[in-house]
Amino acid sequence: MFNFKESLNSSSKSAIVVLKLIIPLFILADILLYFDILKYISFIFEPITNLLDLPSEAALGIAAGILFNLYAALAFLTPIGLTPYEWTILATFLGVAHSLVVENTIMKKLGIPHLYSWILRLSVGLLATIPILLLPKDYFSQNSKIAEPLQRNSYESFTDMLINSLNNATLLALKVIVLVTFIIFMMDYIKSTKFMKKRQKNANTLFSIMVGLILGITYGAGILINEVKKGKLNKADIFYIATFLMICHSIIEDTLLFVIFGANGWLVIAIRVVIAFIFSYILVIIYKKAIYENRSISE
């Protein structure tokens, strides 16, 4: 039977988690962008541009994407005049390895170590671009319709920026909370039916993957954390879902951001989905084997 009070309690706890994660990290990102601190560390990311067959000028955009978000990355990348081939590479790499500070913090809430998250997303992001690098450059249309370059926000003062950042962070957090609350109620209602109760374990895993796949790690965080707190997912499930979603999340929105600049969206989606399944399957086997061996030794 559907328990309204329990769902309300779960959504309230998820809302608190979302507020704690989104608002301070969102404001921190805006502060670093305001003081243009990225230019002092972008040289660290230049080796990545070499590996990805990109111009060195793209290092600043890659740094913004990895440390902050895709919108920050696009603000630095659009004025460079990249080709569809280069946009497809960036869509694939940054689709996997973006917003690492925020999203890896969310993964930590699920029990996934920061080091694992960073290594996984950066290494898989690079590996995912190999199929694109092997394709002939003339495979990519050079006549794609290119959108207008994004403009970075300009502010009259630090206070002005801070107020704007707080407003945007709060608005984003509220949107996430509303969406997460709706999904929690919907999920709890569906899982209370007889049909789903018979398939409870599979339902939890499927819901968690679908939420992150469509909405992204940030939007799906409340759902995933809620499932973990309820004890609906075991450690192997959590490890599999987290690994899959770190490679393949927000698959539609993130990809379309690059498609409007000329990236091959179908290729990007296909690569990310396939590599997510392959890596998640392999890593969960290794994880289970390690758990089994540790138990054997302890016994």
Buried (B, 14 or more C-beta within 10 A) or exposed (E): EEEEEEBBEBBEBBBEBBBEBBBEBBBBBBBBBBEEEBEEEBEEBBEBBEEBEBEEBBBBBBBBBBBBBBBBBBBBBBEBEBBBBBBBBBBBBBBBBBBBBBBBBBBEBBEBEEEBBBEBBBEBBBBBBEBBEEEEEEEBEEEBEBEEEBEBEEBEEEEEBBEEBBEBBBEBBBEBBEBBBEBBBEBBBEBBEEEBEEEEEEBBBEBBBEBBBBBBBBBBBBBBBBBBBEEBBEEEBBBBBBBBBBBBBBBEEBBBBBBBBBBBBEBBBEBBBEBBEEBBEEBBEEBBEEEEEEEEEEE
